[in-house]
Amino acid sequence: MKTVLVIGGYGNFGSYISQSLAKEPDIQVIVAGRSAEKAQRCCQQLQAVNPPLALQMDIREPLDPVLATHHPQVVIHTSGPFQGQGYQVAAACIRQGCHYIDLADGRDFVCGISQLQDAAVAAKVLVCSGASSVPGLSSAILLHYQAQFQALHSIDYGISTAHRTSRGLATTQAVLSYAGHPIRTLIEGKTTQLIGWRDTRSWPFWQLGRRLLGNCDVPDLQLFPEYFPSLKTIRFQAGLELALLHRTLAGLAWLVQHKLFPNLQHAARPMLAMSNLFDRFGSADSGFFMVMEGVNQHGKSQALRFDLVAREGDGLNIPTIPAIVVALKLCRDSLDTRGAHPCIGLVTLDEYLERLQPLHIEWRTLSSKE
């Protein structure tokens, strides 16, 4: 039996990871977080094959004694926001010989994980950052369909989150951290600066109708031009389901852009409370799309579109899948990769979709011929 320690194991993302891994007969889960009471309550609610353990811990304190005491094979770090966070958790895992996985979506955090490469290789462990929707799911889609392109020139993709899902403070802080601030991306072969949560557009989401989107900063914008060198344009946006709230955020981003308003990240708590007042106007349905364009193997223009719709709040579980898959591979010795890497090439699209099947989630792929 292998042990997996989930930091933030009772939170929005961590609770689903804990629940999923606890059902595996060869896994024991340690639910860890700053609240011993919440960790214990989470353990009591798990349908666990092996008795889970509740553990009080704070990532701001030394972690080596905790890891040395419990000897987890894998540590999954879900406690964001990762924007501005250091690598103390990953470094402690390396020192103690534990594999490390996080759900970071912060650009600098995920792209900078390679600085731990030498130490991770020496310790013979995997340090995997960004085991989330981006770049975990987004890269799995690109790698799956890459063979259908002689050259992939453009990707345009986005996420619209359901309003009536559990919105955590850390996620809200992460979203607000780049609102109104410059974002570097590749447009028509040139590095271009866009502004976070600006350039509002309406997109027709499959089964959901039109929703608004705005520019977001994600690791993909820096990573994908390196992994897919034929790319000339990469555009990622996200949006709030309710148009009023989305346009309000876009307006605040304009004020930040023009230095008429301070950084919105500090206003995360009151803004989160305000958004809760609109719950009766929203749904529990989320959407994702990715449009890939380029040249096929016959030298002709080709476009593919991948769509995904999640209902009944299950969109919240999509970012957890890469961490679950990678953790199980490590515990079962079916993943030989070591060193410090972004979560690219570690989870296939088929593995991802298999894990989504029990949820209220559907997907489809359309080609330019359809």
Backbone torsions as a table, in degrees:
resi	resn	phi	psi	omega
1	MET	NA	138.1	179.9
2	LYS	-109.7	151.9	-177.6
3	THR	-110.2	132.7	176.1
4	VAL	-120.7	122.4	178.2
5	LEU	-97.9	124.1	-177.9
6	VAL	-109.8	108.2	177.5
7	ILE	-79.1	126.5	-170.5
8	GLY	77.4	31.3	-171.1
9	GLY	-69.5	-7.3	176.4
10	TYR	-111.5	6.6	-178.7
11	GLY	-83.2	-172.1	-176.6
12	ASN	-55.3	-48.9	-179.3
13	PHE	-87.7	-42.4	-175.9
14	GLY	-62.0	-33.9	-177.2
15	SER	-66.5	-37.9	178.6
16	TYR	-70.7	-37.3	176.1
17	ILE	-62.7	-46.7	179.1
18	SER	-60.7	-44.4	-179.7
19	GLN	-62.0	-43.6	-177.5
20	SER	-68.0	-45.7	-177.8
21	LEU	-71.1	-31.1	-178.9
22	ALA	-65.9	-20.3	179.4
23	LYS	-80.9	-9.6	-179.1
24	GLU	-82.7	131.5	-174.5
25	PRO	-68.3	-19.5	-177.1
26	ASP	-106.1	16.4	-176.9
27	ILE	-125.8	134.8	166.9
28	GLN	-111.7	132.2	-176.9
29	VAL	-102.0	136.3	169.7
30	ILE	-109.6	115.9	179.0
31	VAL	-91.0	112.9	-173.9
32	ALA	-119.8	148.2	177.2
33	GLY	177.9	178.3	-175.7
34	ARG	-71.8	-22.8	-179.4
35	SER	-103.8	112.6	177.7
36	ALA	-64.3	-36.3	-178.9
37	GLU	-64.1	-46.0	-180.0
38	LYS	-66.4	-37.2	178.3
39	ALA	-64.6	-42.2	179.8
40	GLN	-66.5	-40.7	179.5
41	ARG	-63.8	-39.9	178.1
42	CYS	-62.6	-43.5	179.6
43	CYS	-60.7	-37.9	-179.7
44	GLN	-67.6	-25.7	-178.0
45	GLN	-91.0	-10.9	-178.9
46	LEU	-74.1	139.7	171.7
47	GLN	-90.2	74.4	-169.0
48	ALA	-92.9	137.8	173.8
49	VAL	-73.0	-43.8	177.7
50	ASN	-110.7	141.8	-175.2
51	PRO	-56.3	121.7	178.1
52	PRO	-77.4	163.6	-178.9
53	LEU	-121.2	132.7	175.4
54	ALA	-94.5	136.4	-174.2
55	LEU	-140.4	127.3	174.2
56	GLN	-88.1	123.9	177.9
57	MET	-155.3	155.8	-178.5
58	ASP	-131.7	123.4	-176.2
59	ILE	-67.6	-10.5	176.8
60	ARG	-81.5	-8.3	178.6
61	GLU	-106.0	163.0	179.7
62	PRO	-56.0	131.0	-175.5
63	LEU	-101.3	-17.5	-177.2
64	ASP	-55.7	-44.6	179.6
65	PRO	-60.6	-38.3	179.7
66	VAL	-65.8	-46.6	-178.8
67	LEU	-67.0	-37.5	179.7
68	ALA	-67.1	-30.8	-179.4
69	THR	-75.5	-41.9	-171.9
70	HIS	-100.0	-15.4	175.3
71	HIS	49.2	53.2	177.1
72	PRO	-70.9	144.4	174.5
73	GLN	-74.0	-34.0	-177.7
74	VAL	-135.2	138.6	172.5
75	VAL	-116.7	126.9	177.0
76	ILE	-110.8	120.1	-174.9
77	HIS	-102.7	111.8	-178.5
78	THR	-113.9	1.4	-171.8
79	SER	-86.2	92.0	176.8
80	GLY	-91.4	-170.4	-0.3
81	PRO	-73.3	148.4	-178.4
82	PHE	-88.6	-14.5	175.6
83	GLN	-63.0	119.0	-179.6
84	GLY	86.6	-3.2	179.0
85	GLN	-83.4	150.5	178.1
86	GLY	-93.4	-172.8	-176.1
87	TYR	-104.6	28.6	-175.8
88	GLN	-64.1	-34.1	179.6
89	VAL	-68.9	-48.6	179.3
90	ALA	-61.7	-40.9	-179.6
91	ALA	-63.7	-39.4	177.6
92	ALA	-65.4	-39.5	178.0
93	CYS	-62.0	-41.7	178.5
94	ILE	-61.6	-46.0	-179.2
95	ARG	-62.0	-33.0	-176.9
96	GLN	-96.1	3.3	176.4
97	GLY	74.1	29.2	178.7
98	CYS	-104.1	142.1	169.3
99	HIS	-69.2	148.1	-175.5
100	TYR	-129.0	135.4	176.9
101	ILE	-136.3	137.3	173.5
102	ASP	-131.0	164.3	179.8
103	LEU	-104.6	29.2	-175.7
104	ALA	-64.2	142.5	170.5
105	ASP	-124.1	7.9	176.4
106	GLY	-73.7	127.8	-174.4
107	ARG	-58.1	-54.4	-177.3
108	ASP	-63.8	-37.4	-178.2
109	PHE	-64.0	-52.2	-176.4
110	VAL	-67.9	-44.4	-177.5
111	CYS	-69.1	-24.8	-178.6
112	GLY	-89.3	-0.9	-175.4
113	ILE	-63.4	-21.6	-178.4
114	SER	-64.5	-15.3	177.1
115	GLN	-64.9	-15.7	177.5
116	LEU	-95.8	7.4	-173.8
117	GLN	-56.3	-53.9	-175.2
118	ASP	-61.9	-43.5	-179.3
119	ALA	-65.9	-39.6	-179.9
120	ALA	-67.3	-41.4	178.1
121	VAL	-63.2	-43.5	180.0
122	ALA	-62.2	-35.0	-179.9
123	ALA	-86.4	-4.4	179.7
124	LYS	60.3	42.5	178.2
125	VAL	-125.9	161.0	173.9
126	LEU	-99.4	129.5	171.3
127	VAL	-114.0	108.5	-172.5
128	CYS	-115.9	118.5	-179.3
129	SER	-114.0	144.8	179.3
130	GLY	83.9	27.9	177.8
131	ALA	-78.5	71.0	-173.9
132	SER	-147.9	-163.7	179.1
133	SER	-61.6	-40.0	176.1
134	VAL	-126.6	123.0	2.5
135	PRO	-94.4	9.7	-175.1
136	GLY	-59.1	-58.1	179.7
137	LEU	-74.2	-45.5	-175.7
138	SER	-59.2	-41.5	179.5
139	SER	-72.1	-33.1	177.9
140	ALA	-63.2	-39.3	177.4
141	ILE	-64.4	-47.9	-178.4
142	LEU	-62.2	-43.8	-179.4
143	LEU	-66.8	-32.6	-179.3
144	HIS	-67.5	-40.8	-175.1
145	TYR	-98.9	-0.2	-176.6
146	GLN	-58.5	-36.9	-177.4
147	ALA	-64.6	-18.4	179.5
148	GLN	-83.2	-2.7	179.9
149	PHE	-118.8	133.5	167.9
150	GLN	-72.6	-36.6	175.2
151	ALA	-148.0	125.3	177.6
152	LEU	-94.2	116.9	-172.4
153	HIS	-100.7	-32.3	-171.9
154	SER	-146.8	140.1	170.0
155	ILE	-131.7	133.5	-179.8
156	ASP	-131.8	118.2	-174.5
157	TYR	-150.9	161.8	-176.1
158	GLY	-166.1	167.5	-178.3
159	ILE	-131.7	133.4	170.8
160	SER	-116.6	117.8	-174.5
161	THR	-87.8	145.6	175.6
162	ALA	-67.5	139.9	179.7
163	HIS	-73.3	-39.8	-176.7
164	ARG	-90.5	60.2	169.1
165	THR	-130.1	166.1	-179.0
166	SER	-68.9	112.9	-179.0
167	ARG	-101.6	110.5	-177.0
168	GLY	-81.1	155.8	179.2
169	LEU	-63.8	-41.7	-177.9
170	ALA	-62.6	-42.1	178.5
171	THR	-64.4	-41.1	178.3
172	THR	-62.8	-43.3	178.0
173	GLN	-61.3	-40.3	179.5
174	ALA	-63.2	-44.4	-179.3
175	VAL	-62.7	-41.3	-176.0
176	LEU	-77.7	-15.7	-174.0
177	SER	-63.5	-29.4	-177.9
178	TYR	-112.1	5.2	178.1
179	ALA	-63.8	121.0	179.7
180	GLY	86.3	0.5	-177.9
181	HIS	-108.2	155.5	-178.3
182	PRO	-65.0	143.6	176.5
183	ILE	-128.2	126.0	178.8
184	ARG	-88.1	132.1	174.6
185	THR	-150.2	175.8	-177.5
186	LEU	-104.2	119.3	178.8
187	ILE	-127.0	118.2	179.7
188	GLU	50.4	42.6	174.1
189	GLY	84.1	0.1	-178.2
190	LYS	-121.1	139.0	174.7
191	THR	-67.6	123.1	-173.2
192	THR	-127.2	146.6	176.2
193	GLN	-101.2	122.4	172.1
194	LEU	-108.6	170.5	-179.8
195	ILE	-111.3	131.5	-177.7
196	GLY	-57.9	129.7	179.1
197	TRP	65.3	19.3	173.0
198	ARG	-105.5	-172.0	-178.4
199	ASP	57.2	48.9	-178.2
200	THR	-60.1	133.6	174.5
201	ARG	-141.3	159.1	178.7
202	SER	-101.1	130.1	-178.1
203	TRP	-124.0	136.6	178.9
204	PRO	-82.2	96.2	179.1
205	PHE	-76.6	139.6	178.8
206	TRP	-57.7	126.3	178.1
207	GLN	69.2	-11.4	-173.7
208	LEU	-108.5	-14.7	-175.8
209	GLY	83.3	-169.5	-175.6
210	ARG	-79.6	138.0	173.9
211	ARG	-138.6	157.2	-177.4
212	LEU	-85.8	148.5	178.8
213	LEU	-134.2	154.1	175.1
214	GLY	-144.5	164.0	-175.4
215	ASN	-63.0	136.4	176.4
216	CYS	-130.7	151.3	179.4
217	ASP	-98.9	119.3	179.8
218	VAL	-135.9	160.2	-179.1
219	PRO	-58.2	-30.8	-177.0
220	ASP	-53.6	-37.4	-174.7
221	LEU	-60.3	-28.2	177.4
222	GLN	-96.5	-35.6	-173.4
223	LEU	-78.7	-43.1	-170.1
224	PHE	-64.9	-37.4	175.0
225	PRO	-60.8	-24.0	176.4
226	GLU	-79.3	-41.7	-177.8
227	TYR	-81.1	-26.9	-179.2
228	PHE	-127.6	78.6	-169.7
229	PRO	-63.9	-15.6	178.7
230	SER	-79.7	-8.6	-179.0
231	LEU	-63.2	135.8	175.4
232	LYS	-114.4	-24.0	-179.0
233	THR	-140.7	132.6	173.4
234	ILE	-137.3	123.2	-177.1
235	ARG	-131.1	122.1	176.5
236	PHE	-125.3	133.1	177.3
237	GLN	-136.7	160.7	175.2
238	ALA	-139.7	165.2	-177.3
239	GLY	-153.5	156.8	172.9
240	LEU	-88.9	143.8	-175.5
241	GLU	-61.5	-42.1	-176.2
242	LEU	-85.1	121.9	-175.0
243	ALA	-59.6	-37.6	-179.4
244	LEU	-60.4	-46.3	-179.1
245	LEU	-68.5	-38.4	179.5
246	HIS	-64.2	-45.5	-179.5
247	ARG	-67.4	-32.0	175.4
248	THR	-64.0	-44.5	178.5
249	LEU	-64.9	-40.3	178.0
250	ALA	-62.9	-37.8	177.7
251	GLY	-66.6	-41.7	176.8
252	LEU	-64.3	-36.7	177.0
253	ALA	-63.1	-36.5	176.3
254	TRP	-62.2	-41.3	178.5
255	LEU	-64.0	-41.3	177.6
256	VAL	-64.9	-43.5	180.0
257	GLN	-55.4	-40.3	-176.7
258	HIS	-97.3	17.0	174.1
259	LYS	58.8	35.1	176.4
260	LEU	-102.9	-1.5	-177.8
261	PHE	-152.1	142.7	-179.1
262	PRO	-72.4	177.8	178.9
263	ASN	-55.6	127.4	-175.5
264	LEU	-70.8	-17.9	-176.4
265	GLN	-57.2	-33.2	-178.8
266	HIS	-73.2	-14.1	180.0
267	ALA	-100.6	15.6	-173.7
268	ALA	-60.5	-43.0	-175.4
269	ARG	-64.8	-51.5	178.7
270	PRO	-66.4	-33.1	179.0
271	MET	-68.4	-36.5	176.4
272	LEU	-64.6	-43.1	178.6
273	ALA	-63.0	-39.6	179.5
274	MET	-64.8	-41.1	-178.5
275	SER	-63.6	-29.6	179.9
276	ASN	-65.0	-22.8	179.5
277	LEU	-68.2	-17.0	-176.2
278	PHE	-102.4	13.0	-174.3
279	ASP	-57.1	-37.0	-176.0
280	ARG	-69.6	-12.6	-180.0
281	PHE	-94.7	-8.1	-175.7
282	GLY	-105.1	-179.7	179.1
283	SER	-122.9	-178.0	176.4
284	ALA	-109.0	26.5	-174.9
285	ASP	-110.4	129.2	178.9
286	SER	-117.3	158.6	179.4
287	GLY	-139.3	153.1	176.7
288	PHE	-139.4	143.4	173.4
289	PHE	-143.2	153.8	170.9
290	MET	-144.0	123.5	175.6
291	VAL	-107.2	121.0	-179.9
292	MET	-110.4	130.3	-179.5
293	GLU	-130.8	144.6	179.0
294	GLY	177.3	-149.2	-178.3
295	VAL	-117.7	130.7	-179.3
296	ASN	-81.3	-176.5	-175.4
297	GLN	-66.4	-13.5	178.5
298	HIS	-100.5	8.4	177.7
299	GLY	79.7	13.4	-179.3
300	LYS	-105.4	152.8	179.0
301	SER	-61.3	140.2	-179.5
302	GLN	-144.3	144.0	175.3
303	ALA	-133.0	137.1	174.6
304	LEU	-125.1	142.9	176.6
305	ARG	-127.9	127.5	176.0
306	PHE	-110.4	128.5	179.6
307	ASP	-123.6	148.9	177.0
308	LEU	-144.0	134.8	176.2
309	VAL	-127.3	134.6	-179.2
310	ALA	-121.7	131.1	-178.0
311	ARG	-118.1	169.1	177.7
312	GLU	55.8	34.1	175.6
313	GLY	79.6	2.9	-176.2
314	ASP	-74.5	-8.8	175.0
315	GLY	-60.8	-27.0	179.4
316	LEU	-64.4	-22.6	-177.1
317	ASN	-88.3	-14.9	-176.9
318	ILE	-58.3	-43.1	-179.0
319	PRO	-66.1	-14.9	-176.0
320	THR	-82.8	-18.4	-169.5
321	ILE	-60.8	-46.2	-179.0
322	PRO	-58.0	-40.7	-179.5
323	ALA	-64.1	-39.6	179.1
324	ILE	-64.5	-47.6	-177.7
325	VAL	-64.1	-46.9	-178.3
326	VAL	-65.4	-40.5	179.2
327	ALA	-61.3	-43.6	179.8
328	LEU	-66.4	-38.3	177.5
329	LYS	-62.8	-41.8	-179.7
330	LEU	-67.4	-42.2	-179.3
331	CYS	-66.8	-26.7	-178.0
332	ARG	-104.6	14.3	174.4
333	ASP	55.8	36.0	178.6
334	SER	-108.8	11.9	176.8
335	LEU	-132.9	114.4	-175.4
336	ASP	-92.8	-8.6	-176.4
337	THR	-62.4	132.8	176.2
338	ARG	-131.0	166.4	-175.7
339	GLY	103.1	-173.6	-176.6
340	ALA	-110.9	117.2	-172.9
341	HIS	-141.7	150.7	163.7
342	PRO	-65.3	159.6	-177.7
343	CYS	-80.5	75.4	177.9
344	ILE	-129.2	124.5	179.1
345	GLY	82.9	5.7	-179.2
346	LEU	-99.1	-18.8	179.5
347	VAL	-132.0	125.5	178.0
348	THR	-83.2	161.7	177.9
349	LEU	-64.0	-38.0	178.8
350	ASP	-62.5	-41.5	177.7
351	GLU	-64.0	-39.8	179.4
352	TYR	-62.7	-51.0	-175.7
353	LEU	-67.4	-31.8	177.2
354	GLU	-61.3	-39.6	179.3
355	ARG	-71.6	-22.2	179.9
356	LEU	-84.6	-15.8	-173.4
357	GLN	-56.4	-39.2	-179.4
358	PRO	-71.3	-10.2	-175.9
359	LEU	-94.1	171.3	179.1
360	HIS	-85.0	67.5	-174.1
361	ILE	-135.6	135.6	175.6
362	GLU	-126.1	157.9	178.4
363	TRP	-148.7	163.0	177.9
364	ARG	-155.6	163.2	173.4
365	THR	-130.7	133.0	176.9
366	LEU	-119.9	140.1	174.0
367	SER	-103.1	170.6	-178.0
368	SER	-65.6	-16.3	179.7
369	LYS	-83.2	-14.9	-172.7
370	GLU	-95.3	NA	NA
